[in-house]
């Protein structure tokens, strides 16, 4: 297995460059499938889920609910 850092993806042209973490669906130690929802994020214009880009196991959460995150910032680590 290899370490992989999941970052906040681009939010699109209209949504700006940061979002607030409103809900975290996973815990450290959870196994996740590719495309499984990791977190719910909120911007001024939209609420959306961040899907897992890979299949793996969550090893570290880098944010907590209520945190504001910029595009490209790490949100969690996983072994893939």
Secondary structure by P-SEA (a helix, b strand, c coil): cbbbbbccccccccccccccccccccccccccccccccbbbbcccbbbbbcccccccccccccccccccccccccccccc
